[in-house]
Amino acid sequence: MSIFSGFENIISENCPLRDYTWYGLGGSADYLIRPQTTEQLQEIVKRCHENEMPLRVLGFGSNLLISDEGVRGAVLRLENETFCNSAFQQNTLTAGAGANLNKLVLESVRKGLGGLEACTGIPGSVGGAVRMNAGGRFGDIGSVVRSVTVMDRAGHIFEKAKPELVFDYRTVNITAKVILQAVIELTESDPEVLLQQVKEVWIYKKNSQPLDTHNAGCIFKNPRGLSAGALIDRAGLKGTQVGGAVVSEKHANFILTEKGCKSSDVRQLIDLIRTKVHKQFDVDLQLEIELW
């Protein structure tokens, strides 16, 4: 009997994951699970824990590379309305992990609430953005997140709030498997001023990043005081290609994919970049993209 007996209606076996990522690459998951309620999610998480089955959470797949061999174990998609709701109350935004971050940025601006403008153009879910403290040169989401509700491996739900909740560059001190929602503190501001800031962030990204291509955002974190893209550029790696994967000519910290590309091509190109940058500058580039 399957460990997921009774949940057949929300589970797809041997499910291809490429359609759920921006790269559009990779193999299948043993189980792709779409819980419809928090109670279902708790039971699924508990069963995975009790049966020592690997469990991952898939957001919008915008900063993710899945291996050609696929993913063993279970993959959760929190796409039901239960996990995607958001609500504004005065200056506070409570957003489910599955909520669309980009839409919330614009909705906040329309309401004259500032704080999320730095997340303009980040194509991710709230849960994924919190998990990696998404942001850029204009700021990050962690600066406005007040608390996060999470679920641990045993299915227990609890809240982690500042100051115990600590954000750092592309990371947060959350070890729980599942993020359920985030409470975000915003600030009253002039909608026109906020809209102008959003436009400035968008124009900067449009001019400096290959937004109209198959990519998964920045591949590497910026080393302290340095730019990963600049290091890769100085190493002469713009345009370098492995199979169907190529370093962007527009921004060297982006890897683009061409028709016929495999995940293994991207991984080999990542290894090549790291090796050459280390050899030339004695800098170890750390991944920002997540590899499954």
C-alpha positions as CSV (number, residue, x, y, z in Angstrom):
1,M,0.0,0.0,0.0
2,S,1.3,3.4,-0.9
3,I,2.4,5.7,1.9
4,F,0.0,8.3,0.3
5,S,-3.0,6.1,0.4
6,G,-6.2,8.2,0.4
7,F,-4.5,11.2,-1.3
8,E,-4.6,9.8,-4.9
9,N,-6.6,12.7,-6.2
10,I,-3.9,15.3,-5.3
11,I,-0.8,13.2,-6.4
12,S,0.8,12.7,-9.8
13,E,3.4,9.9,-10.1
14,N,6.5,10.1,-12.3
15,C,5.5,13.7,-13.1
16,P,7.7,15.8,-15.5
17,L,8.9,18.9,-13.7
18,R,10.4,20.8,-16.7
19,D,7.1,22.6,-17.2
20,Y,7.2,24.0,-13.7
21,T,10.6,25.8,-14.0
22,W,11.7,28.8,-16.0
23,Y,14.5,26.9,-17.5
24,G,12.1,24.2,-18.8
25,L,14.7,21.5,-18.2
26,G,15.0,18.4,-16.1
27,G,13.4,15.0,-15.4
28,S,10.4,13.8,-13.4
29,A,9.5,13.7,-9.7
30,D,8.5,10.4,-8.2
31,Y,5.5,12.2,-6.7
32,L,4.2,15.7,-7.4
33,I,1.7,16.6,-4.7
34,R,-0.8,19.5,-4.7
35,P,-2.4,19.7,-1.2
36,Q,-5.8,21.5,-1.1
37,T,-5.9,22.2,2.6
38,T,-3.5,22.8,5.4
39,E,-4.6,19.5,7.0
40,Q,-3.8,17.5,3.9
41,L,-0.4,19.2,3.8
42,Q,0.3,18.3,7.4
43,E,-0.6,14.6,6.8
44,I,1.6,14.4,3.7
45,V,4.6,16.0,5.4
46,K,4.2,13.7,8.4
47,R,4.0,10.6,6.2
48,C,7.1,11.6,4.3
49,H,8.9,12.1,7.6
50,E,7.8,8.8,9.1
51,N,8.7,6.9,5.9
52,E,12.0,8.8,5.5
53,M,11.0,10.0,2.0
54,P,12.8,13.0,0.7
55,L,10.5,16.1,0.5
56,R,10.9,19.3,-1.4
57,V,8.8,22.4,-2.1
58,L,8.5,23.8,-5.6
59,G,7.5,27.4,-5.9
60,F,7.5,29.2,-9.3
61,G,10.7,27.5,-10.4
62,S,12.3,30.8,-11.4
63,N,15.7,30.1,-9.7
64,L,15.8,26.4,-10.0
65,L,17.6,23.8,-12.2
66,I,16.3,20.2,-12.0
67,S,18.7,17.4,-13.1
68,D,18.0,15.4,-16.2
69,E,17.5,12.3,-13.9
70,G,14.7,14.0,-12.1
71,V,13.9,14.1,-8.4
72,R,13.5,11.2,-6.0
73,G,10.8,11.4,-3.4
74,A,8.0,13.9,-3.1
75,V,7.7,17.4,-4.4
76,L,5.0,19.8,-3.0
77,R,3.3,22.5,-5.0
78,L,1.3,24.9,-2.8
79,E,-0.8,26.2,-5.7
80,N,-4.2,25.9,-4.1
81,E,-6.0,29.1,-3.1
82,T,-5.5,28.0,0.5
83,F,-1.8,28.8,0.2
84,C,-2.0,31.7,-2.3
85,N,-4.3,34.1,-0.5
86,S,-3.1,37.6,0.5
87,A,-4.8,40.3,2.6
88,F,-3.9,43.9,3.4
89,Q,-4.8,45.3,6.8
90,Q,-3.7,48.9,7.2
91,N,0.1,48.8,6.7
92,T,0.4,45.0,7.0
93,L,0.3,42.5,4.2
94,T,-0.3,38.8,5.1
95,A,0.6,36.6,2.1
96,G,0.5,32.9,1.5
97,A,3.6,31.1,0.4
98,G,2.1,30.4,-3.0
99,A,1.1,34.1,-3.7
100,N,2.7,35.8,-6.7
101,L,5.3,38.3,-5.5
102,N,5.2,40.4,-8.6
103,K,1.5,41.0,-8.3
104,L,1.8,41.9,-4.7
105,V,4.4,44.5,-5.5
106,L,2.0,46.2,-7.9
107,E,-1.0,45.8,-5.6
108,S,1.0,47.4,-2.7
109,V,2.0,50.3,-4.9
110,R,-1.6,50.9,-6.0
111,K,-2.6,51.1,-2.3
112,G,0.2,53.6,-1.5
113,L,2.2,51.1,0.6
114,G,5.9,51.0,0.1
115,G,8.6,48.4,1.0
116,L,8.4,45.8,-1.8
117,E,9.6,47.9,-4.7
118,A,13.0,46.2,-4.6
119,C,11.3,43.0,-5.6
120,T,10.0,44.4,-8.8
121,G,10.5,42.0,-11.7
122,I,11.3,39.0,-9.4
123,P,9.2,36.2,-10.9
124,G,8.7,34.1,-7.7
125,S,6.3,33.1,-5.1
126,V,6.3,34.7,-1.6
127,G,7.6,31.4,0.0
128,G,10.5,31.1,-2.4
129,A,11.3,34.8,-2.1
130,V,11.4,34.5,1.7
131,R,13.4,31.3,1.6
132,M,16.2,32.9,-0.4
133,N,15.7,36.5,0.8
134,A,15.1,37.6,-2.8
135,G,16.2,41.0,-3.9
136,G,18.9,42.9,-5.7
137,R,20.9,46.1,-5.7
138,F,17.8,48.0,-4.5
139,G,17.1,45.9,-1.4
140,D,15.6,42.6,-0.4
141,I,12.3,41.2,0.9
142,G,13.8,40.3,4.3
143,S,13.9,44.0,5.2
144,V,10.1,44.2,5.4
145,V,9.2,40.7,6.6
146,R,8.0,40.8,10.2
147,S,7.2,37.1,10.7
148,V,6.9,33.8,8.9
149,T,4.6,30.8,9.6
150,V,6.3,27.5,8.9
151,M,5.6,23.7,9.1
152,D,8.4,21.4,10.3
153,R,9.0,17.8,9.2
154,A,6.6,16.4,11.8
155,G,3.8,18.6,10.5
156,H,3.9,21.1,13.5
157,I,3.0,24.7,12.6
158,F,4.7,27.6,14.3
159,E,5.6,31.2,13.8
160,K,9.1,32.6,13.6
161,A,9.3,36.4,14.1
162,K,12.0,39.0,14.3
163,P,14.4,39.3,16.1
164,E,14.6,35.5,16.1
165,L,14.0,35.6,12.4
166,V,17.2,36.7,10.8
167,F,17.7,37.5,7.1
168,D,21.1,37.8,5.5
169,Y,22.3,38.0,1.9
170,R,20.2,35.4,-0.1
171,T,19.5,33.4,3.1
172,V,17.3,33.2,6.2
173,N,17.6,31.2,9.3
174,I,14.5,29.0,8.6
175,T,15.2,25.3,8.8
176,A,11.6,24.1,8.6
177,K,10.6,22.2,5.5
178,V,7.6,24.3,4.5
179,I,6.9,28.0,4.6
180,L,3.1,28.7,4.8
181,Q,2.9,32.5,4.9
182,A,4.7,35.7,5.6
183,V,3.6,38.9,7.4
184,I,5.1,42.0,5.7
185,E,5.3,45.5,7.3
186,L,4.8,48.2,4.7
187,T,4.9,52.0,4.9
188,E,2.4,54.6,3.7
189,S,3.7,56.5,0.8
190,D,2.6,58.4,-2.4
191,P,1.5,55.9,-5.0
192,E,3.0,58.0,-7.8
193,V,6.4,58.1,-6.1
194,L,6.3,54.3,-5.5
195,L,5.3,53.7,-9.1
196,Q,8.2,55.8,-10.3
197,Q,10.5,53.7,-8.1
198,V,9.1,50.5,-9.6
199,K,9.7,51.9,-13.1
200,E,13.3,52.7,-12.3
201,V,14.0,49.2,-11.0
202,W,12.3,47.7,-14.0
203,I,14.2,49.9,-16.5
204,Y,17.5,49.0,-14.8
205,K,16.8,45.3,-15.0
206,K,15.6,45.5,-18.6
207,N,18.7,47.3,-19.6
208,S,21.2,45.1,-17.7
209,Q,19.6,41.6,-17.7
210,P,18.5,39.2,-20.5
211,L,14.9,39.2,-19.4
212,D,13.5,38.0,-22.7
213,T,15.4,34.7,-22.7
214,H,15.2,31.2,-21.1
215,N,17.1,31.7,-17.9
216,A,16.8,31.3,-14.1
217,G,18.1,34.6,-12.8
218,C,21.5,35.1,-11.4
219,I,23.5,31.8,-11.2
220,F,26.0,32.9,-8.5
221,K,25.9,35.0,-5.3
222,N,28.0,38.1,-5.3
223,P,31.1,37.5,-3.2
224,R,31.5,40.1,-0.4
225,G,32.4,43.4,-2.0
226,L,32.6,41.9,-5.5
227,S,30.3,41.3,-8.5
228,A,30.0,37.7,-9.7
229,G,29.0,39.0,-13.1
230,A,32.0,41.3,-13.3
231,L,34.4,38.4,-12.3
232,I,32.9,36.1,-15.0
233,D,33.2,38.9,-17.6
234,R,36.8,39.7,-16.6
235,A,37.6,36.0,-16.9
236,G,36.5,36.3,-20.6
237,L,33.6,33.9,-20.3
238,K,30.8,35.9,-21.9
239,G,29.4,33.8,-24.7
240,T,31.1,30.6,-23.5
241,Q,29.0,27.6,-24.5
242,V,28.6,24.0,-23.3
243,G,26.1,22.1,-25.4
244,G,22.9,24.2,-25.4
245,A,23.9,26.4,-22.4
246,V,25.6,29.7,-22.9
247,V,26.9,32.6,-20.7
248,S,24.8,35.7,-21.5
249,E,26.6,38.5,-23.5
250,K,24.3,41.0,-21.7
251,H,25.0,39.9,-18.1
252,A,27.7,37.3,-17.4
253,N,25.9,36.0,-14.2
254,F,23.1,34.6,-16.4
255,I,23.2,31.3,-18.2
256,L,20.9,31.1,-21.2
257,T,19.6,27.9,-22.8
258,E,19.1,27.1,-26.5
259,K,17.0,24.5,-28.2
260,G,18.2,21.0,-27.2
261,C,19.8,22.1,-24.0
262,K,20.0,19.6,-21.1
263,S,20.4,20.3,-17.4
264,S,23.8,18.6,-17.6
265,D,24.9,21.3,-20.1
266,V,24.0,24.0,-17.6
267,R,25.8,22.2,-14.7
268,Q,28.9,21.7,-16.8
269,L,29.0,25.3,-17.7
270,I,28.5,26.3,-14.0
271,D,31.5,24.1,-13.1
272,L,33.6,25.6,-15.9
273,I,32.8,29.1,-14.7
274,R,33.7,28.4,-11.1
275,T,36.9,26.7,-12.1
276,K,38.1,29.6,-14.3
277,V,37.1,32.3,-11.9
278,H,38.9,30.6,-9.0
279,K,42.0,30.0,-11.1
280,Q,42.1,33.6,-12.2
281,F,41.0,35.5,-9.2
282,D,41.2,33.0,-6.3
283,V,37.5,33.5,-5.6
284,D,35.1,30.6,-4.9
285,L,31.7,31.5,-6.5
286,Q,28.7,30.2,-4.5
287,L,25.5,29.2,-6.2
288,E,22.4,31.4,-5.9
289,I,20.4,29.1,-8.2
290,E,19.1,26.0,-6.5
291,L,20.1,22.6,-7.9
292,W,17.8,19.5,-7.5
